[in-house]
């Protein structure tokens, strides 16, 4: 056998291997029952370019409330209590509108991936139009029902007048809050998470500058805090609108176009679907807090501390979820489902690794971390008892959060809502058994474990079956 014959056989075997790999990715292939994983690192630059600025944005998000609390806390107990009641009101009022970011990102990213600048612009304008309309409606409801809302939150007596003034001033920024959400979604879809970071930093800077000036300099007190926050939120909204116009003027890939009004109806349907998903999640977390409160005062205090740790750690992984939304939607828009699957696999691996590192780091801080958040020995001991739950759940949480981002990227909104509803129902069963069974605070956290485990199972089963990326691949092959 000559050297040329050997080389020919090697080439033939390589061709066979390549065809097998290609066949494993085709929708008609029996190999599709177990999707071929692709954990290549070649996507890391794109992932980090989106995730790192997104992490910064998520980190500075809570600073407005922290700055307000720091300044208002110097005014006394009643203003601080009024601020606390209103913080809960606005958090509950606007959390259901997060869909303005979640639904906008994949629509814009998909159009961007297809190179359809006009369709991307229409998606942006649809989101902004819906945000302005819903924000105005939210403002009108908050203004009209302010006394009823505050009484429902437990405000009365000396607390009611300052709380009412704060609510009515800050409610004027309702459209701004939702426009900011839509702006985040638009720029993420355009594969740009730096601009939202800059807008968030500017918003926080305006609030930090206005708070001392209005609260103490002009002597407006709590009213000054409300005015500063509303002004900062309008600064963010106008900043996003101006930057979108600049991007269009400089022809950087986005053409703002009038929306097709019929297209608003599917957008709203998507919004209500995602709002129902958010409601199921927040309802489960609220139920966990309520059950902890029934267990005991020290228990609910410890639960609150542990829940804050959990939320803080989630910020890191949420940044990867933002990257998942944007990149998966972009590749599907480009009709590259194999790339979408590969980048999703890579993100899940990165999420698992980050979750494991967070869990290990958190476990290492167990001896001294509780003492930083409470000086009550009983509460600190209870926090130590739930520490293992928070630490050991981090890898699981990471997979779920990144998985959410992937499913948002493929716009499988209906499945996400159903999966969340089923998971919330399972967790609720565990939580409702805590008191009758005498499980204590550990039982509350087993309920949260059930929530995350069920979410992981439902997402994992759907992810492993054909139809998530392959339906797009089939359309691409047919063209």
Secondary structure, 3 states (H helix, E strand, C coil): CCHHHHHHHHHHHHHHHHHHHHHHCCCCCHHHHCCCCCCCHHHHHHHHHHHHHHHHHHHHHCHHHHHHHHHHHHHCHHHHHHHHHHHHHHHHHHHHHHHHHHHHHHHHHHHHHHCCHHHHHHHHHHHHHHHHHHHHHHHHHHHHCHHHHHHHCCCCCHHHHHHHHHHHHHHHHHHHHHHHHHHHHHHHHCCCCHHHHHHHHHHHHHHHHHHHHHHHHCCCCHHHHHHHHHHHHHHHHHHHHHHHHHHHHCCCCCCCCCCCHHHHHHHHHHHHHHHHHHHHHHHHHHHHHHHHHHHCHHHHHHHHHHHHHHHHHHHHHHHHHHHHHHHHHHHHHCCCHHHHHHHHHHHHHHHHHHHHHHHHHHHHCHHHHHHHHCCCHHHHHHHHHHHHHHHHCHHHHHHHHHHHHHHHHCCCHHHHHHHHHHHHHHHHHHHHHHHHHCCHHHHHHHHHHHHHHHHHHHHHHHHHCCCCCHHHHHHHHHC
